[in-house]
Amino acid sequence: MATSNDPNDLNLQNLKVEESTTVKTEEASSTTTEKTAKPKKDKPKQDKPKQDKPKQDKPKQEKPKQEKVQAVAEAPAEELDFNRTPEEVEKALNEWVKKPLLANQKKPDEKILPKPDARNILITSALPYVNNVPHLGNLIGSLLSADVFARYCRLRNYNTLYICGTDEYGTATETKALEEKCTPRQICDKYYDIHTKIYKWFQLDFDYFGRTSTEKQTQICQDIFWKLHKRDLVFKDIVEQLYCDTCQRFLADRYVAGTCPDPACKYNDARGDQCDKCGKLVNAIELIEPKCQICRNTPQIKKSDHLFLDLPKLQPEVRSWFDKSCKTGHWTSTASSITEAWLNEGLKPRCITRDLKWGTQVPLEGYTDKVFYVWFDAPIGYLSITANYTDKWEQWWKQPDKVELFQFMAKDNVPFHAVIFPACLLGSQDNFTVVNHLSGIDYLNYEDAKFSKSRGTGVFGDHAQDTEIPSDIWRFYLLYIRPETTDSVFSWADLMSKNNSELLNNLGNFINRAIPFCETKYAGKVGDASKLETPLDRLFVAQITNELNAYLEAMEKTRLRDGLKCVLRMSRYGNKFLQMKEPWKKCKGSDADQADAEMSIALALNLVYLLSLVLQPFMPTTSNEIREQLNMKESNYGLDNAFHCYLPAGHTVGKAQPLFKRVESALVEQYRARFGGQKK
């Protein structure tokens, strides 16, 4: 039996092809995906003939520098499986011709409030301490992750509110004020401005970014305290604390450091409240060889009166809530396992007051010279920041049946958001919205060390702005290595590899094959893709629909890294589709071949538009650039569950431009040296 070489004759259910991370070029001279191209020397300039093939970047071969750049293993060939059932194909084709979802348009200055007929999504990211500059780990651990999810929710037309702000009260701020010889308020104002500028550069699209040192914070925090006090969930006790005779003050947790008391850890720089190495909570007086962080002298133990939250009484309520929330919501394995461990061990009373001046004042008589401990006070900042955004804040925070709360943080913040904060809200019996979905992830480390501003190790938010790398690329790489299940490592060599392979040679390559071909061969006019005639065309639409559904599933469960990889797979399918269809050949053939070539490019361009949508949460600037090149910048399509024919027949695309720039090894070497820290 004769075998056809026409890809359109391939079996719908058994079509499998392999695609490597780096796409092969059709023409060695094509370099349209790069923003900069180096001209060849010693050759006269000639007019280039028109290219019939979609242009495609040729990967640049470089010799690895073994001593300086860490070698990155090539990704194995990925099998792209065009294996959709006839039922899936039929369903995809039915959706293909339907009108796409239109995105809701928010009116200027309109306050976002829950709506009765909408899915109301409230998103928070862990409040960053105001006393320092955030590093890349801080960004991906909470703020950037929450931003990506908020952008996704808006694309889906969910009624979404994303709030955040600086955590300004407590020991950390007092300590920084002492270091810089100014008042805590001056420190807060200074660093609030620094944080705001960094987040703006990283394109974090908060609906409101506030701060905790406000009158609303005092009112709401004290109100919750009184409700807990009324239920006898607060009791008095005497606490042994470290007191510095030199400084004439009790030392709050962050004023003291020493060796972790856990025999299995023994980390020599544990704080007075928590060990950063093993993650366990610490009682300051249990530290081995403690030192005052202000004067470096050894403190002594003295007694002080304090207030405690009776967590053992609240354990049944917290356990019941957690079991339900973890079952019905989307909790990361890290978040659920940490919470489960706390509850299984049994909750213990927690001191909620501190001998400080800068903080929310304790309103109880006899304790008004104290402030609330930051981990009682700070999470209430989500409520007060919302209250500073709108006087109707209770519609978000006291309608748990109408609002879904998503919270994003690194794993060190999980106990406070999954146990202590819910215990306070549940204990107040004020019908508060308690977290439904908790995305607690692991740590991002830097190369072979920890981020350290004092030692100059790692990239901090203010440093990133001074590099030649755009914020979209930073966003992309941080999300590509997001530590969703285990700690991950930022690597300059890997950033270079992922930029050059995934963005330049995959995503940028596909887009800069489709748009220029349409410009050159069809005067920029998009063909009619509403009726799909060939099996491969129909299968292509079904396959992209399948990848879109995988993307939606990942994003709904806050598996953002997986969602990004679905985007890149869609692009790889696009590259493979063009390779199989070969429109650069068919456009010169028979009338049927020419029609097939035009259809292939029309389908590819519609995928380009879909890519601009699914990429928007991750790389908003790139998404806008893609739509501009498609001449679809003013389009207001949202994202639903299907791949649609977005571009009408006869639509004229815009001018194609390279989207990405190659990251060279010399630049990587420069940044590794610059951010490598002080050498011993």
N, C-alpha and C positions, 0 to 999 in steps of 0.2 A: 504494500500500500504506500502510495506516495505521501511524503510529509511536506506540508506547506511551510514556507518561510515567512509567511505573513503573520505578524503578531496578532492581528485581529482574529485569526482562526484558532488561537490557543484556547484550550478548555477553560471555561469560566471558573471551575472549582479547583483546578489543580495547577494554576499558573504561579510558579515560584521563581523568584530571581534573587540574586545576591547583590548586595550593595555595600561597598566598603565605605568607611568614614570619609575618605577623600575621593571625590568623583573624578573619573577619568575625563580628560579633555577631548573634544572632537577636533580642535585645531590648536596646534601648539602655540600659535601667535595670539590667541585670545586672552585678554587680560582685563576684561571689563568689570570684574567684581572688585578690583582694588581701587582705592581712592588715589593712590599715587602709582605711576608706572615709570620705570626707569628706561629712558631711550637708549637704544643701542648706539655705541660709538663707532666712528670711522666709516659710516655708511651714509651715502647721500640720501636725503629725504625724498621719499617717493609717495605718490598718492596711492593709498591702499584701495584695492578693488573692493567692491561691495561684498559683504559676507553673507552667504546664504544660510549658514548655520547659526543657531543661537550662540552668542559668544560665551565663553566659559573660561574661568581662570585656570592657569596651569600652576599647580603647586610648586613652590620654589624649594629646591633641594638644598639643604644646609647640612654641613658636617657638625655633629653634636660636639659641644665643648665639654668633655668629660669632667674636667676639674671644677668647672664653675656652674654649668647648667645641669640640673638633675635630669637624667634621661626619663622620658615619659613613654611608656609602652604604647605601641600602636593599637588602636581598637581593632578587635578581630572583625572579619567580614560579617556583616549583619544580614541575615536572610530576610528579605522583604517579601512577605507572603501575600500575594493577591489570591486569597482563598475565601471568598465570600459565597454564601449560599444563594440560590436563585431567589429565595424569599427576602434575603437582605438586600439583594440588588433591586428587586421590585419596590421594596419600601423606600430605599434611597432615591430611586427615580421619581417616586410620587412626591417626595419632599423637595427634590431638586427644582421643580418648576413652580413651587409655591413662593409667595412673597416672603422675603426675610423679615425677621423681627426688627421693628424700629425701636431705637433706644429712647428711653424717657429723657426729657430735657428739663433740667432743674432751672427754675426761675432765679434770676439774680437776687441775692440777699434773702432768699427763701429759707427758713429754718426747716431742717429735716426732722419730721416727727413720724411716729408709727402711723400706719394707715390700716384701716380695717380689712381691706381687700388685697393686701400685699404681703409678701414674705419680708418681715422686718428684721434686718440684720444689724446688730450692734457689735462693733469691733473695737477691741482695745489692744494696745501693745504695752508691754511692761514699761512703766515710767522710768526714763533714764535719769540717773543721778545728775544733778545740775552742777556738781563740783568738778567735773572733768570733761575731757573731749572724748566722744565715742569712737571706738575703733571698729574695724570691719566685723569682728565677732559680735559686738553689741548690735550692729545694724542688722545682720542676718538673723540674729537670735530673736529679735522681736519686731523692730520698726519696719524694716524692709519687707519681711514676711507678711506682716499685717497689711502693708500698703498693696502688695501684689494681690492679696485676697480681696481687699476692698475694691480694687479696680476690676477684678473679675466679677464681683457681685454686682457692680454697677453695670457692667456689660450685659449681665443676665437680667437686668431690670429689677433686681431686688432693691427694696427700699433700705438703703445702707447708710449708716452713720459710723464714721471712723474717728475716734477721739484719742488723743494722747496728750502728754505734757511732761514738764520736768518735775521730778521729785525733789523738793527744795528744803524740806525740814530735816532735822536730825543731826547726828554727830558728824557725818561726812562734811556737811556745809560749815559747821562750826570749826572743824579742823582746817578746812581750806581757808577760811577767813583768818584764822590765826597765822597760817603760813604766809598769806599775802598781805597781812597787816591791814585788814579792812573789816567792815561789818558783814554779817551774814547776808543782809539784804543786798549789799553791793556785789557780793559774790554771785548771788542768784541772778541779778540783773545782767551782770557781765556774761555769765555762762549760758543764760537763756538765749541771749543774742547769738552766741557762738553756735549753740545747738540748732537754732532756727535757720541760720545760714547754711549749715552743713546739710540739714534735711532738705532744704530747698534745692541745693545742688544735686542731691541724689534723687530728686523728683518725687519725694514722699508727699502724697496728695491727701493730707489730713483734711477732714471736714472742720476740725477745730484742734489747735494745738495750744494748750493752756499751761497752767502751773498750779502747784498745790499750796503756795503760801498766800492764800486768799481768805477773805471773810467767809465765803461759802464753805470752804474746807472746815473752818472752825465750827460753823453752825451744824453741818451734817455730821461731822465726826463726834461732836459732843452729844448730839441727839441720839446717835446709835449707842454711845456709851451709856446714856441714861436709861435707854430701853433694856440694855443688858443688865445694868445695875438693878433695875426694878424687878427683874426675874431672878435675882440672887445668883447671877452668873459671874459676878465680880466679887472678889474677896481681898482682904488686906493681909499682908504678911511682911515679915522682916527679912531683908535680903543682905547677904554678905557681898560687899562690892570692893573693888580695888579703888584705893584712895591714894592720890599722889600728894605727899606732903610738900613737895617743891612747888607744884602748881596750885595747891590749896583747893582741890576739887575732887569729887568722885569721878572716876574715869568711865565714861560710857563705852560701849562695846568697841567702837572704832578708834578710841583713844588708846587702846592697849593691843599688843601683839606678843606672841610667844610661840612656844612649841606645842603642836597639837597633842592633847592628852591621849588620843587613841594609840595604843601600842602598835597597831598595824600601820599607822600613818607616820607620826612623829615629824610632820612638816614643820619647819622652823620659822614660818612666817604666818601662822594662823591668826585670824582676827579674834576679837573677844566675843563675837557672836556666831561665827561660822568659819570652818576651815575650807579654804578655796581648793585645796588639793583633794581631800576625801569627800567634801560636800556635807559633812555632818555638822549639826548645830553644836555650839560650844558654850559652856558657861565660863565666863572670863576668869573666875577664880580658880578654875581647873587647869588653866594654861600653865605649862612648865616654863619657868624662868620668864615671867611676864615683864614687859617694859612699857613705860609710858611713852606714847608716840609723840608727845609734845616736847618733853625734856630728856627722854631716854633713860630716866632713872627707874629704879625698881619700886613699884607701888606696894602698899600694905593693904591688908583686908580690914574693912570697917563695915558696920551695919547701917542700913537705911530702910525706911518704911516705903513700901510700894504696893501697887494694885495688880492683881492677877486675874486673868480670864480663866474661868473654870471649864477648861476644855473637856475633861472627863464627863461632865454632865451633858455636854453637847455631842458626845461621840455617837449615840444612837441616831440623832438627827442627821449628822454629817454622813454616817455610814449609809443610811437609807437614801439620802440624796445622791451620794456618789455612785452607789450601785445602779440607780436608775439613769443618772446622767451618762455614766460610762457605757451603759448598754444602749441607750438611745442616741447618744451624741457621737461625735468624732473626736476621740482622745488619742493622742499619740501613745505608742507603747511606753515611751519614756515617762510621760505624764502619769499614765495609769499605774505603772509599776511603782513609781515613787509614792504616789498617794496610797496605794494598797499597802505598802510597807509601813507607812506611818500609822495607818488605821490598825493594821495587824499587831503592831507593837503596843498600841494603846496610847491614846492622847494623854498628855500631861499638862498641868496648869502652866500658863505662859505669862510672864510678867509683861504688862502693857504700859508701864510708865518708866521714865528715865529722868535722871537728875541733870537736866539741860535747861537752857534758856530759849533756844531757837526751836520752836515747834508749836503744835497745837496744845494750848494750856489745858490741864486737867481741871474740870470744874468742881470736883468734889472738895468740900471743906477739909482742910488739913493737908491737902495735896496740891494746892494751887501754885506751889512753887516748882512743880514738876510739869513735864510735857508728856504726851503720849509717845510710846515707842514707835519707831518708824514703820514697823511691820503690822501695827494695828492701824496707824494713821494713813500710811501711803496708799494702800489699795482703795481706801475711801476717796482718794483723789480722782478716781474714775468718775465717781458720782458728782463731786464738786466741780470738776472740769466741765462735765456735761451741763451742770447747773449754771456755770458761767457762759456756756454757749446758748442756752435757752432756759427761760423761767419754767418751761413745761418739761423739765428734765425727768420728772417722775413718770411721764408717759413711757420713757425708755427703761427706767429702773424699777418701776413698781407695777409692771404689767407682764409678769413672767409667762403668761399664756399666749401673749401676742408678740413676744420678742425672743429672738435667738441671740444669745451672747457667745461670741467667739473671742478667746483671749490667746495672745501669742507671747511667748517668753522662752528664755533658755532654762535648762533644767534646774539651776540653782534657785529660781524663783517659784518653782512648782509647789513646794510645801505651803507657801504663804497664800498662793492663789487657789489651791485645791483643798486646803484644810482650814487654815486660820481665817482667811477672808470669808469663805462660805460659812464658817461657824459663826462669825459675827453677824452676818446678814440673816442667817436662819435663826440665830438666837434672839435677834431683835423682834422677830415675829411681825415684820412690817411689810410682808409680801414683796420682798425685793426680787429682782431678776438675778439669778445666780447662774454661773457659767454653765453653758450647755455643751460647748465644744472647746477643748483645751489643747492647744498645739504647743506642747513643751518639747523642745528639741535639745540635742546635745551641743557640745562646744565646738567652735571653730578655733583651731590653733594656727599659729603662723610659722611656716616652714618647720624648723626643728626647735622652736622655742615658744614661749608665751608672749602675748602682746604686753608691752611695757612702755609707757610713755616716758618714764624717767630714764630708762636705758636706751630709748630710741629704737626699740624692737617692734616691728610690725607697722602696718599702715593704719593711720587714724583718719578720721573724717576730713580734717583740715589738710592732711597730706594728699589725699586722693585728688583734691581739686587742683593741685600743683603739678600733676603728672600730665603726660600727653594722652592719657587714656580717658575717653569720654565716660560720663556717668552711666550711660546705657551698657557699656561693656563691663563696668564694675558690677552693675546690677545682675547682668547675665551670668557672670562667673560665680558670684556669691550664691546665686540661686541654683546654679548647676552643681555646686558642691555643698548645698545646704545640708547640715548634719541632722537628717531626719531620724536616723536609727542608731547612729553611733557618732563619736567625735570625728571630725574631718579636718583636713589640713589645707590651708592656703599655700599654693606653690606658684611662684612666678613662672617656672617652666611649664607648668600645667595650664596656667592662664594663657600663655603664648600658644600652646598646642590647641586648646579649645577654641580660642579666637580664630586661629588660622584654619582649623579643620571644620568646626561646626558652623561658624558664622561666615567666614570668607569662602571656603570651598564647598559648603553645603547650602546654607540658606541664601547667602548673597549670590552664589553661583546660579541657583535656580531662578531667582528673581531677575537677574541680569542676563538670563537666557531668554526668558519669555517676553519681557517688555521691549528690548531692542529688536527682537525678531519681528514683533508686531509693528514697530516703527518702520523698519526697513522694507518688509515685504507687503504690508497691508496699509501703508500710510497712517499707521497708528489706529486704524479702525478694528474694533473687536468683532469677530464673527458671531453668528447666531449659534449659541450653545444650548438652546432650549430643548432641541430634539436630538437625542443621542442614538446614533444608528448602529455603531459597531459594538461588538461584545466587550472589547477592551475599554472603550470610552465609558460604557455603563459600569463595568467592573471598577474602573478608576474612581468614579463618583461614590460607589458603594464602599470602596476601601478607605477613601478619605473620610467618609461618614463614620466608619468604624473607628478610625483614629481620633476623630473629633469626640466621639462618645467616650473613648478611653481618657481623653484630655478632661472632659467634663467630670467624669467620675473621680479622677485624681484631684482636681481642683475642689470639688465639693467636700472632699475629705481632708483638705488642706495639705495634700501631698504635692507641694508646689514643685519640687524637684522633678517628680514624675511627670507633672503637667508640662513642664518645659521640655522634657525629652520627647513627649508626644508631639510637640510643635516641630521639633527637629526631624522626627520621623516623617511627618507630613511632607516636609520639604524634600527629604530623601525619596519619598514616593514620587514627588513631582519630577525630580531629576531622572529617576528611572523610567517614568512614563514617557518623557521626551526622548530618552535614549531608545526606547522600544519603538516609538512612533516615527522617529526620524523625519520630522517635518521639513528639515533643510534639504532632504532628498525629494520628498513627495511634492514639494511646492513646484518642482520642475517637471513633474510627470503628467499623467493623464488628468482629465477633469475630475475623476473620482479621487485620485491621489491628492490633487490640489485642494479639493473640498475637505479631505481628511486632514491635511496639514493645517488648514485654517481652523478646523474644529479642535485639533490638538492644542494649538496656541490659545484658543478661546478658553478651553478647559484649564490650561495652565494659568492663565491670567485670573480666572475666577478663584483658583487655589491661592494665588498671590494675595488676592483680597482677603480671603479667609485667614491666611497667615497674618495679615495686618491686624486682624481682630484678636486671634488667640495669642499673639505676641504682645499685645498692648499692655497687659498687666506686668509683663517682665521688662520690656524695653519700649517705653512710651514714645520716645523721640523717634526711634527707628520705625515704629508703627506708623507714626504720622508721615514720615518720609516716604514710606511705601505707598500710602494712600495718595500722597501728592504726586508721585510718579505715575500712579494709575489714573490721575486726574479725578480722584474720588475723595478729595480732602473734605468736601462739604457733606459727604454722605453721613447718615446718622443711623446706620444699622447696628443693632445689638447682636447678641449671640444666643441662638437657640440650639435645639438638639439636632440640627441637620445642616448639611452642606447644600447651599443654594446657588442658583445662577444669579450672582450679584450684578454682573455687568451686562447691560442690555445690548442687543445687536446694534452695531453702528457707533457704540460709545468710542470716543477718541481718548487714547491714553496720553499721559504727559511725557515728559522727557526723562529718560532713564539716566540715573547717576549711580556710581558705585556707593554701596551702603557701608562697607567696612574697609578698614585699613589693616594691612598685615602688621603684626607685632614682630619685630625683629629681635634676634637673640642679643644684639648689642644693647638694646633698650632694656631688656630683661636683666642683663648683667649690671647695668647702671642702677636700676631700682633695687636689685638684691643687695648691692653694696650700700646704697643709701639708707635702706630700711632694715639693715641687718643688725643694728644695735652696736653697743660698745663691745669691743673684743677684749677678752681677758689677756 
